[in-house]
Amino acid sequence: MVDRVRALGRYPQTRLRRNRRDPWSRRLVAETVLTPGDLIWTVFVCAGTGRSEPVGSMPGVVRLSADLLAEQARTAYDLGVPALAVFPQTPAEAKTPDGDEALNPDNLVCQAVRAVKAAVPEIGVICDVALDPYTSHGHDGLLRDGYIVNDETVDVLCRQALVQAEAGCDVIAPSDMMDGRVGAIRRALDGAGYERVRILSYAAKYASVYYGPFRDAIGSTGNLAGGDKRGYQMDPANGEEALREVAMDIKEGADMVMVKPGMPYLDIVYRVKAAFGLPTYVYQVSGEYAMLKAAGERGWLDGDGALLEALRGFKRAGADGVLTYAALDIARRLQG
Ligand code: PBG
């Protein structure tokens, strides 16, 4: 650090504002660049056809039926967005304690994957592996005597991953935080001939209040009934543990890793990228989206500008890309 200070010139010979003076020179000296190619569009799929319904707690976000989602996938791809991640609003009557609907080859996610891949084969499709959209208690795994059991859950997650791979999904993204699931899913995929399907692990996923609007969007808030996921998701107090989580997932075969949420965890993004150098993604989660949009709606700040600034922050911290609900708006803004 001392050397760096010595190497700096002194004012008035050195004026750091010179490079900031014009748009062209600002562009030339920019250290990171955000492009539509860095964005993964997170989308909600609902039952039916021709349906588009607003998510109350996420201004500008809609749940789309599979047919409309397939149309929007074309728009996304044409805007330069390489991939989308699908989340289902499972009808309440299809939810059960063990979340069996996750294994239904005709569930909403599988329908959406087939529709999107048929309409836009070039776009990457990412599917979450976890049981919370399907369980009547809203947890990501199997609940036995008040505890989310690990190994039995992992068996079901492997079967869920196979169902999604069979539907044509390109990337399996386990978001459940069970121990050992990445390795087990890798073996299950390979054993069934899906060795080309990638795994994007939610490697460092924190037990966060910022997931509130998402649970509203997939209709699991009431199911969780005030419960929390601190028995399997990470404690926001921990950083070293995130590196262990990531290391284990890499050893188990993760192709890409994710940190989630984004904004309060930029240090984790930086450390993960620096330590492992793997393709590293950040999830700008529902609560991050909602708070910036809501403030924008009130005229307190420029909501989309704030979202964009956050995305640039993720890239600066070392992320290779970002999962965001604002992918289409941001891609338009970056192009325009
Ligand atoms: C499910 C899952 C969650 C999110 C992504 N996958 C919710 C949770 O863990 O409770 C949250 C995404 C968001 O808030 O945008 N396991």
Boltz pocket constraint, residues with backbone or C-beta under 6 A from the ligand:
constraints:
  - pocket:
      binder: B
      contacts: [[A, 128], [A, 129], [A, 130], [A, 132], [A, 138], [A, 140], [A, 175], [A, 176], [A, 210], [A, 211], [A, 212], [A, 213], [A, 214], [A, 215], [A, 229], [A, 284], [A, 285], [A, 286], [A, 287]]
      max_distance: 6.0
